[in-house]
Amino acid sequence: MRHNSLSPSVSTPSLQRVSGGNDTTSSEAPYDSHQPKRVSTLPSSVARETAMANFRQSVAQELRAGTPVINNTGRETPFTPMSLLASRETEVQRNVDMSRNILMSQKEADGQRREMQRREKEWTDRAFDERMRSGDLLGVHRQAMRKMQKAAKDK
């Protein structure tokens, strides 16, 4: 009797659920891991084809209706309406014009700065020449020469 209680009977409902309810012997199934049957969660091919057909039909209706498909990703799409393309083109042209104006004003400012430096250098050179000719710097020149000659003698 004890031997019968240790060998499970497949006829009990709880064991039928665990083993899958099939009457296989150990010779037919060498290993039974008692795992549940796997069921695919993917939709059937008919359901998938129906969903794809509905999607294609809705896209075709939107294209026929002319409703714009606008993505906020910033990428260009072939469905962008012409009014948006024209305003985009205007904006790009405005940005190019602004950049050109900024560069031109920078170039002009650089030219004015160079002209001011040239005039200032010209003025200082002219003032130096006048002082040399008038003799204002003659005394300064003599003092500098005396210092140089004295330094040469002391060596």
C-alpha positions in Angstrom: 0.0 0.0 0.0 2.8 2.3 0.9 4.3 1.7 -2.6 1.1 2.9 -4.3 1.0 6.1 -2.3 4.6 7.0 -3.4 4.0 6.5 -7.0 1.7 9.3 -8.1 -1.2 8.5 -10.2 -1.8 10.6 -13.2 -5.5 10.4 -12.7 -5.6 12.9 -9.8 -6.7 16.4 -11.0 -3.9 18.3 -9.3 -1.2 16.2 -11.0 -3.0 16.4 -14.3 -2.7 20.2 -14.1 1.0 20.1 -13.2 2.0 17.5 -15.8 -0.2 18.9 -18.5 -2.7 16.0 -18.3 -1.0 13.7 -20.8 -0.5 10.1 -20.0 3.1 9.7 -20.9 5.4 7.2 -19.3 9.0 7.9 -18.3 10.2 5.9 -21.4 8.4 8.3 -23.7 9.4 11.5 -22.0 12.9 11.3 -20.5 12.6 14.7 -18.8 9.6 16.6 -17.6 10.4 20.0 -16.1 6.7 20.7 -15.1 6.8 24.1 -16.8 3.6 25.6 -18.1 2.8 25.5 -21.8 4.1 28.4 -23.7 1.6 30.5 -25.5 2.5 33.1 -28.1 1.4 36.7 -27.2 1.9 37.9 -30.8 -1.3 38.7 -32.7 -2.3 36.3 -35.3 -1.3 36.9 -38.9 -4.9 37.8 -39.8 -5.1 40.4 -37.0 -1.7 41.8 -38.0 -2.7 42.1 -41.7 -6.0 43.8 -40.7 -4.2 46.3 -38.5 -1.7 47.1 -41.3 -4.5 47.5 -43.9 -6.4 49.9 -41.5 -3.2 51.9 -41.1 -2.5 52.1 -44.8 -6.1 53.2 -45.4 -5.9 55.9 -42.8 -2.6 57.2 -44.3 -4.2 57.2 -47.8 -7.2 59.2 -46.4 -5.0 61.8 -44.8 -3.0 62.2 -48.0 -6.2 62.6 -50.1 -7.6 65.1 -47.5 -4.4 67.2 -47.7 -4.1 67.4 -43.9 -0.5 68.4 -43.0 1.5 65.9 -41.0 3.7 68.1 -38.8 6.3 66.6 -36.5 7.9 68.7 -33.9 11.2 67.0 -34.3 12.6 69.7 -36.5 13.3 67.3 -39.3 12.0 68.0 -42.8 9.3 65.6 -44.1 7.8 65.3 -47.6 4.4 66.1 -46.1 5.4 69.7 -45.1 2.9 72.2 -46.6 4.2 74.8 -49.0 3.3 77.7 -46.7 5.6 76.3 -44.0 8.3 75.8 -46.6 7.9 79.4 -47.8 8.0 80.9 -44.3 11.1 78.7 -43.5 12.8 80.0 -46.7 12.0 83.5 -45.7 13.4 82.9 -42.2 16.6 81.4 -43.6 17.0 84.4 -46.0 16.5 86.8 -43.1 19.2 84.9 -41.0 21.6 85.1 -44.0 21.0 88.8 -44.4 21.5 89.4 -40.7 24.8 87.4 -40.7 26.0 89.3 -43.8 25.1 92.7 -42.1 27.0 91.7 -38.9 30.1 90.7 -40.9 30.0 93.9 -43.0 29.7 96.1 -39.9 32.6 94.2 -38.2 34.7 94.6 -41.4 33.8 98.3 -41.5 34.7 98.8 -37.8 38.1 97.0 -38.3 38.8 99.4 -41.3 37.9 102.4 -39.2 40.2 101.2 -36.3 43.1 100.7 -38.7 42.6 104.1 -40.2 42.6 105.7 -36.7 45.8 103.8 -35.8 47.4 105.0 -39.1 46.4 108.6 -38.5 47.7 108.5 -34.9 51.0 107.1 -36.0 51.3 109.7 -38.7 50.6 112.5 -36.2 53.2 111.2 -33.7 55.8 110.9 -36.4 55.0 114.4 -37.7 55.2 115.8 -34.1 58.6 114.1 -33.6 60.0 115.5 -36.8 58.9 119.0 -35.9 60.5 118.8 -32.5 63.7 117.5 -34.1 63.8 120.4 -36.6 62.9 123.1 -34.0 65.6 122.0 -31.6 63.3 121.1 -28.7 64.8 117.6 -28.6 68.4 118.7 -29.3 69.2 119.1 -25.6 67.6 115.7 -24.9 69.7 114.2 -27.7 72.9 115.7 -26.3 72.2 114.3 -22.8 71.6 110.8 -24.2 74.8 110.9 -26.2 76.8 112.1 -23.1 75.4 109.1 -21.0 76.3 106.6 -23.7 79.8 108.0 -24.1 80.4 108.1 -20.3 79.2 104.4 -20.1 81.6 103.5 -22.9 84.6 105.2 -21.2 83.9 103.5 -17.8 84.1 100.1 -19.4 
